[in-house]
Amino acid sequence: MKKVLFASTAVVAFGLAGAAQAADPIALKLGGYSKWLFGYADNDSSTDLQQFDVKGTNEVWFLGSTTLDNGIKVGIDMQLESGGQTDVRSNQIDEAYVTVDSVAGRVILGAENNAAYLLHVTAPDAAGVLENPEVNLMRGNWIASGANAPTDPQNPHGPFLRSSPGPQLDYESAIQTDGDAEKITYIAPSIYGFTFGVSYIPGIDNVHGHNQLPMSDNNRLTDLFAFGAGYNNSFGPVGVKLSAGYMMSTDQSDTITSYNEYSFGGQVGYAGFTVGGSYNRINEGDAAPGTAPGATGYSNDGRTWTAGIQYATGPAAISFAYMAS
């Protein structure tokens, strides 16, 4: 990474970190990635859909950190969507947040995924496309979305959005209902392989999941809490990863009477082989369950599960995975 010319002045406003305590100002660095895929899909649809296609995702990261005189580390992360998207979103800053790290754990403040998502374990995937937010095969990129696909034109693959009641599908086994909505998250230090985290999300708006305006109770979820737990350890040549997550809303809207979501995941690895899978369930009670899709009161219950196996040797890996939603 090359340093950018921002070293003269950088300030992070956070209650625990005063600028006077910083040994050095934050110097932003450039990072990121470019991923392009060439693939084939055959869709059972009345529409003539392209079978061979090129899909891509690219991001530019602006990263920086500094260590205060008291040992607390403060960091910043801003991610720019930079072309090759496989949906209709325009290029813009996606995730943007600050982190505060100490012996007591990590605090994340800003637009980042929730604690349950960050600790989630899913099926092994050599290509990184099974549940990758940008090139997920299930999100209308190669596999056509069904009639119940999310309807927000700004974010057709995105989180459950409450701009209007209507059918949604769950495309990930991770808890991703809130997307990158602004939130505060705490992740505990790992002890003997165990860790946990909790997030508070004030609300979910209808633009990329962000809560850009104060939330109302009209068809939207507010005051959400996400809880996650993870385990990552090895026993001789055997590696084990486990996760569990839960999300709930404590202040439902006029049409959403109850909401909760949970997830589980696990992987076991040995001699280059890894097998694993995950499960997610969404339970939503509406004012008039059983009504037609798209009508007020339609139930948005859903579930997703994954299973897969991977073999890796050196820099090469091959996997087979299955997702049902």
C-alpha positions in Angstrom: 0.0 0.0 0.0 1.1 3.6 -0.7 0.5 6.4 1.7 -1.8 9.2 0.4 -1.0 12.8 1.2 -3.3 13.1 4.1 -0.7 12.9 6.9 -0.9 16.6 7.8 -4.2 16.5 9.7 -6.6 13.7 10.5 -9.2 13.7 13.3 -11.4 10.9 14.5 -14.3 12.2 16.7 -15.0 9.5 19.3 -15.8 9.8 23.0 -12.9 7.6 24.1 -10.2 9.0 21.9 -9.1 12.6 22.3 -6.9 14.1 19.6 -4.4 15.3 22.3 -3.7 11.7 23.2 -2.6 10.6 19.8 1.1 9.9 19.4 0.8 10.3 15.6 -1.9 11.6 13.3 -3.7 9.1 11.1 -2.2 8.7 7.7 -4.6 7.2 5.2 -3.4 4.4 2.9 -4.9 3.0 -0.2 -6.1 -0.6 -0.4 -8.8 -2.7 -2.1 -9.3 -5.5 -4.6 -10.5 -6.3 -8.1 -12.3 -9.5 -8.8 -13.6 -10.6 -12.2 -15.4 -13.9 -13.0 -16.4 -15.6 -16.2 -19.1 -18.1 -15.8 -22.1 -20.0 -17.1 -25.7 -20.4 -15.7 -28.8 -22.0 -17.1 -32.1 -20.5 -15.8 -35.5 -22.1 -16.1 -37.3 -19.0 -17.2 -39.6 -17.8 -19.9 -37.2 -14.9 -20.5 -34.2 -15.3 -22.8 -31.4 -14.8 -20.3 -27.7 -14.6 -21.1 -25.9 -17.8 -20.1 -22.2 -17.0 -20.5 -21.4 -13.7 -18.8 -18.6 -11.7 -17.1 -19.3 -10.4 -13.6 -17.0 -8.2 -11.5 -16.6 -6.4 -8.2 -14.0 -3.7 -7.3 -13.4 -1.6 -4.2 -10.9 1.0 -3.2 -10.2 1.2 0.5 -9.1 4.3 2.5 -7.5 2.9 5.6 -5.7 4.4 8.6 -5.0 4.0 12.2 -3.0 5.4 15.1 -2.1 4.3 18.6 -2.9 6.7 21.5 -0.5 7.3 24.4 -2.8 5.2 26.6 -2.4 2.2 24.2 -5.8 2.4 22.6 -5.7 2.0 18.8 -8.1 4.1 16.7 -8.7 3.2 13.1 -10.8 4.4 10.1 -12.1 2.4 7.1 -13.9 3.9 4.1 -14.7 1.7 1.1 -15.4 3.1 -2.4 -17.4 1.0 -4.8 -15.3 1.4 -8.0 -17.0 -0.3 -10.9 -17.8 -3.8 -12.2 -20.9 -4.1 -10.0 -23.3 -6.9 -10.8 -26.4 -4.9 -9.8 -27.8 -1.4 -10.5 -26.1 0.5 -7.6 -24.1 3.6 -8.6 -20.5 3.9 -7.5 -20.2 5.5 -4.1 -18.8 5.1 -0.6 -20.2 1.8 0.8 -19.0 1.0 4.3 -17.5 3.8 6.4 -16.7 3.5 10.1 -14.2 4.0 12.9 -12.8 1.3 15.2 -11.5 1.6 18.7 -9.3 -1.4 19.9 -8.1 -2.1 23.4 -7.5 -5.1 25.7 -11.3 -5.0 26.4 -12.1 -5.7 22.7 -13.2 -3.7 19.7 -15.8 -1.0 19.3 -17.1 -0.2 15.7 -19.1 2.9 15.1 -20.6 3.7 11.7 -21.8 1.9 8.5 -20.6 -1.7 8.9 -22.1 -5.1 9.1 -23.6 -6.3 12.5 -21.9 -8.5 15.1 -23.8 -11.6 14.1 -22.7 -11.1 10.4 -19.1 -10.5 11.3 -18.8 -13.7 13.3 -20.9 -15.9 10.9 -19.5 -19.1 9.5 -20.9 -20.5 6.2 -20.1 -23.3 3.7 -16.5 -23.2 2.4 -16.3 -21.5 -1.0 -13.1 -21.4 -3.0 -14.3 -18.7 -5.4 -15.9 -16.4 -2.9 -19.2 -16.2 -4.7 -21.6 -18.2 -2.6 -22.5 -15.4 -0.1 -20.2 -12.6 -1.3 -22.3 -9.4 -1.1 -21.2 -8.2 -4.6 -21.2 -11.3 -6.8 -23.5 -13.6 -4.9 -24.8 -16.1 -7.5 -28.3 -16.1 -5.9 -28.8 -12.4 -6.1 -29.9 -12.0 -9.7 -26.3 -11.9 -11.0 -26.3 -15.3 -12.6 -29.3 -17.0 -11.1 -32.5 -15.1 -11.9 -34.5 -13.8 -8.9 -37.9 -15.1 -8.3 -41.2 -13.2 -8.2 -40.6 -12.5 -4.5 -37.3 -10.8 -5.0 -36.6 -7.5 -3.1 -38.2 -4.6 -5.0 -36.0 -1.6 -4.0 -34.5 -0.4 -7.3 -31.4 1.1 -5.5 -30.5 -2.2 -3.9 -32.2 -5.2 -5.6 -30.2 -7.7 -3.6 -30.1 -5.8 -0.4 -31.5 -6.2 3.1 -35.1 -6.5 4.1 -36.2 -2.9 3.5 -39.4 -1.3 5.1 -40.1 1.5 2.6 -43.3 -0.4 1.8 -44.7 -3.8 2.9 -44.0 -6.5 0.4 -42.4 -9.9 -0.3 -38.7 -10.4 0.3 -36.4 -13.3 -0.1 -33.5 -14.2 2.2 -30.4 -14.6 0.0 -27.8 -15.1 2.7 -27.4 -17.5 5.7 -25.7 -14.6 7.5 -28.0 -12.1 9.3 -27.9 -9.2 6.9 -31.3 -7.6 7.4 -29.8 -4.2 8.4 -27.1 -4.2 5.7 -24.6 -1.4 6.3 -27.0 0.7 8.3 -25.2 3.0 10.8 -24.8 1.2 14.1 -22.5 0.7 17.1 -21.0 -2.8 17.6 -18.8 -4.4 20.3 -16.7 -7.5 19.7 -15.1 -9.2 22.7 -11.5 -10.5 22.7 -11.1 -14.2 21.9 -10.6 -16.5 24.9 -9.7 -20.1 24.2 -11.2 -19.6 20.7 -14.6 -18.2 22.0 -15.8 -14.7 21.2 -19.1 -12.8 21.1 -20.4 -9.5 19.9 -23.5 -7.3 20.1 -24.8 -4.5 17.8 -27.4 -1.8 18.2 -29.0 -0.5 15.0 -31.3 2.5 15.4 -33.2 1.8 12.2 -33.2 0.8 8.6 -33.9 3.2 5.7 -34.6 2.3 2.1 -31.2 3.4 0.6 -28.6 0.6 0.9 -29.9 -0.2 4.4 -28.5 3.1 5.8 -30.6 5.1 8.3 -29.9 8.5 6.7 -32.9 10.2 8.4 -34.4 9.7 11.8 -36.6 6.6 11.6 -40.3 6.5 11.8 -42.5 3.5 12.7 -44.2 3.5 9.3 -43.5 0.1 7.8 -39.9 0.1 9.0 -37.9 -1.8 11.7 -36.3 0.3 14.4 -34.3 -0.3 17.5 -32.7 -3.6 16.4 -30.2 -5.6 18.4 -27.9 -8.2 16.9 -26.0 -10.8 18.9 -23.3 -13.1 17.6 -21.0 -15.8 19.1 -18.1 -17.5 17.4 -15.6 -20.3 18.1 -12.4 -20.9 16.2 -9.9 -23.5 17.4 -7.7 -26.4 16.3 -7.2 -29.8 17.8 -4.0 -31.2 16.3 -4.6 -31.4 12.6 -8.3 -30.8 12.9 -9.7 -27.2 12.7 -13.2 -26.2 14.0 -15.2 -23.0 13.3 -18.7 -22.5 14.8 -21.1 -19.5 14.9 -24.5 -18.5 16.2 -26.4 -15.3 15.7 -29.7 -13.6 16.7 -31.4 -10.4 15.8 -34.5 -8.8 17.2 -36.5 -5.6 16.9 -37.8 -4.0 20.1 -39.9 -1.3 18.3 -41.9 -2.6 15.4 -43.9 -0.6 12.9 -47.6 -0.2 12.5 -47.7 -3.2 10.1 -44.9 -5.3 11.5 -46.0 -6.7 14.8 -43.0 -8.9 15.6 -39.6 -9.7 14.2 -36.6 -11.9 15.0 -33.9 -13.8 13.0 -31.3 -16.4 13.9 -28.4 -18.2 12.2 -26.0 -21.0 12.8 -22.9 -22.1 10.9 -19.9 -24.5 11.2 -16.8 -25.8 9.4 -14.5 -28.7 10.1 -11.1 -28.9 8.3 -8.5 -31.7 8.0 -5.6 -32.4 5.7 -6.7 -29.7 3.2 -10.3 -30.7 3.2 -13.0 -28.5 4.7 -16.7 -29.3 5.1 -19.4 -27.1 6.5 -22.7 -25.3 6.2 -25.0 -22.8 7.7 -28.7 -22.0 8.4 -30.7 -18.8 8.7 -34.3 -18.3 9.7 -36.4 -15.1 9.7 -39.7 -14.9 11.6 -41.9 -11.9 11.1 -45.4 -11.3 12.3 -47.4 -8.9 10.4 -50.8 -7.2 11.0 -52.6 -9.5 8.7 -50.6 -12.7 8.0 -51.7 -14.7 5.0 -52.6 -11.9 2.7 -51.4 -11.8 -0.9 -47.7 -11.0 -1.7 -47.2 -7.2 -1.9 -50.2 -6.4 0.2 -50.0 -4.8 3.6 -49.6 -7.5 6.2 -47.9 -10.0 4.0 -45.6 -12.3 6.0 -41.9 -12.0 5.2 -40.9 -15.3 6.9 -38.0 -17.0 5.1 -35.0 -19.3 5.5 -31.7 -20.1 3.8 -29.2 -22.9 4.2 -25.9 -23.8 2.7 -23.6 -26.9 2.5 -20.3 -27.4 0.9 -16.9 -29.1 0.7 -13.5 -27.7 -0.3 -10.0 -28.9 -0.9 -7.1 -26.5 -0.8 -3.4 -27.1 -1.4 -1.0 -24.2 -1.4 -2.5 -21.2 -3.3 -5.1 -23.4 -5.2 -8.5 -24.5 -4.0 -11.6 -26.1 -5.4 -15.0 -26.4 -3.8 -18.6 -27.6 -4.4 -21.4 -25.8 -2.5 -25.1 -25.7 -2.5 -27.5 -22.9 -1.3 -31.3 -23.1 -1.0 -33.4 -20.0 -0.1 
